[in-house]
Amino acid sequence: KPLSLYVDTHETGTVGDDKIEAAIMAIGKLGGLTPRAIRTHLGLNKPIYRQTAAYGHFGRKPVGDSFPWERTDLVDDLKAALAA
């Protein structure tokens, strides 16, 4: 488990610190923030890097699941955690 996670909204946050803390705890239940959990969720152990190494990945449409770090599949879960 990560020992510490620091979030600083620079006083521009629209959500209270207590809700941010609750959302971070919810992330742990969604899969976690350990390097292994992140690699597993994003599928980063698959050989997908050749496509991203050629001409970069900015401004290109992903082909298949070639840019998993661009997915937003946890947005609804995180919004629900912040709303609770």
C-alpha positions in Angstrom: 0.0 0.0 0.0 1.2 3.5 -0.6 2.3 5.1 2.7 1.2 8.6 1.8 -0.8 10.4 -0.8 -0.7 14.2 -0.8 -3.3 16.3 -2.6 -3.0 20.1 -2.7 -5.8 21.9 -4.5 -4.0 25.3 -4.0 -7.2 26.6 -2.4 -9.0 26.3 -5.7 -10.8 23.0 -4.9 -14.6 22.9 -5.1 -14.8 19.8 -3.0 -13.9 19.7 0.7 -10.8 18.0 1.9 -12.8 15.4 3.8 -14.5 14.3 0.6 -11.2 14.2 -1.3 -9.9 11.9 1.5 -13.0 9.7 1.2 -12.5 9.5 -2.6 -8.9 8.4 -2.1 -10.1 5.7 0.3 -12.6 4.7 -2.4 -9.8 4.4 -5.0 -8.3 1.8 -2.7 -11.5 -0.2 -3.0 -11.6 0.3 -6.8 -8.2 -1.3 -7.3 -5.7 0.7 -5.4 -2.8 3.0 -6.1 0.1 0.5 -5.8 2.4 0.2 -8.8 1.0 -3.3 -9.3 -2.6 -2.2 -9.2 -2.0 0.7 -11.6 -0.1 -1.6 -14.0 -2.9 -4.2 -13.8 -5.7 -1.7 -14.3 -4.1 -0.1 -17.3 -2.7 -3.3 -18.7 0.8 -1.9 -18.9 2.4 -5.3 -18.9 1.1 -5.9 -22.5 3.5 -5.1 -25.4 1.7 -2.0 -26.5 4.6 0.5 -26.6 5.8 0.1 -30.1 2.8 2.0 -31.4 3.2 4.8 -28.9 7.0 5.1 -29.5 6.5 6.0 -33.2 5.5 9.6 -33.7 4.3 9.9 -30.0 0.8 9.6 -28.9 -0.3 13.3 -28.7 -2.9 14.2 -31.3 -3.5 10.7 -32.5 -6.6 8.6 -32.1 -5.9 5.4 -30.2 -6.1 2.2 -32.1 -7.8 -0.4 -30.0 -6.5 -0.3 -26.4 -3.1 1.3 -27.4 -3.3 4.3 -24.9 -4.9 2.8 -21.8 -3.7 5.7 -19.7 -6.1 8.0 -21.6 -9.2 6.0 -20.4 -11.7 7.6 -18.1 -13.5 4.5 -17.0 -13.3 5.3 -13.3 -14.8 8.8 -13.5 -18.3 7.8 -12.5 -17.0 5.8 -9.5 -14.9 8.7 -8.3 -17.7 11.2 -8.7 -19.9 8.8 -6.7 -17.3 8.7 -4.0 -17.0 12.5 -3.9 -20.8 12.8 -3.8 -21.2 10.4 -0.8 
